[in-house]
Amino acid sequence: MRIALATCLVLLLATTVACDPGHGVTFENRTSHTVRVFRHGTLELTLGPFEENDDFGLLEFAGADTFEARAENGRVIYSERLTWDELKRRGWKIVITETAPTGSSPTPTEAR
């Protein structure tokens, strides 16, 4: 009985993990600053000047997520709210640039 239960548990866990919809996202830092990337206020990764990270895994989410990049002194240099579909249209890439005068710095849409 315990073996059957353990087997079912392992199969259920494997199926759940295999079915989680998600996608890899590339973050590209196009600034001369080391930046810390946050998602909903939680530190996710650090990028050096002009560095790119292409192995950030992201599970599908509903609504919009806030992505921010902060300089080492804590100043927000990039902030954008993106939906899952917007990320998909952008080719799963977030390009971090200096903050525009309007306070936003949208990732340029790249033709794919």
N, C-alpha and C positions, 0 to 999 in steps of 0.2 A: 504494500500500500504506500509506504513512504517513498519507494523508488518511483512508483507511478506518479505520485504527487510532485516529486522533485523533477521528473522528466517533463511533466505538464508545465511546471513553473519555468523551467529553462526554455521550453518552446514558446511559451507566451512572451517571455522577456525578449527572446530573439526576434519574434514576429513584431513586437511593439517597436523595438529599436530599428528594425529593417524598414518599417512603414512610416517612420517619422519623416514628414516632408521637410526638406531643408535644402540649403545650397551654400556653396562657398562664395565668399565675398572678398574682393580685392580692395584694399585701402592703399591709395597712392598719396604720399605726402609731397606736394609740389611747393613746399616752403623751405626757407633756409633755417627753420627752427626744428628742434626735436619736439615732437608733439605726443601727447597722450590722448588716445582715442577712447571716448566714453559712449556708452549706449544706455539711455535712460539714467544717466548719472553714475553708472558703474564703469570703472576702468576696465577696458577690454584688452588694449595693447598699446605699446609705445613704438613710435617710428622716428628714426633719425631723419635729418634733412634729406629730401629727395629720395627717401626710401619707400619701398613698396612691400606690402605683405599680402600674399595671395592665398593664404591657407586659413582664413577666418571662417569657421563654420557657423551658419545662422539657421535656426529652425524657423519655419514659416510662422508668421505672426499676423494677427488681425489688426486693422486700423493702421496707425502710423507710429513709427519708432523715431526717437530723437537721437541723432548721431552728432557728437561734438568732438572737436579737437582743441586741446588747450596747450598753450606754450608752457614751458617749465615754470614760469612765474604764476601760472594758473589762469592767465588771460585767455578767454575764448577767442580763437581765431577762425573757427569754422563751426557752424551749427545749422543743422537741417533736419526737418521731419520728413521721413520717407515711408511710403507704403511698400508692401511686398511687390505689388505690380510695378511701381516706379523703379525699384531696384532691378527688377527683371528687364524692364525697358532700357535701362542704362547698362545692360550687360553685366550685372552683378559687380559693379565697380563704383567706389566712392572716391572722388578726387578731392583732396584737401588743398584749398588755396587760401590766401589771405582773405580776411573778412572784407566784403564790399562795403562801401559807405552806407548802404541801406541797412547794414547789420546782418545780411545773409550772404552766403557764398555758395550758390547752388553748383552741384557737379555738372559740368558740361555734358549734354547728351551726345553720345557717340553713335554714329550710324553703324549698324551691324547688319 
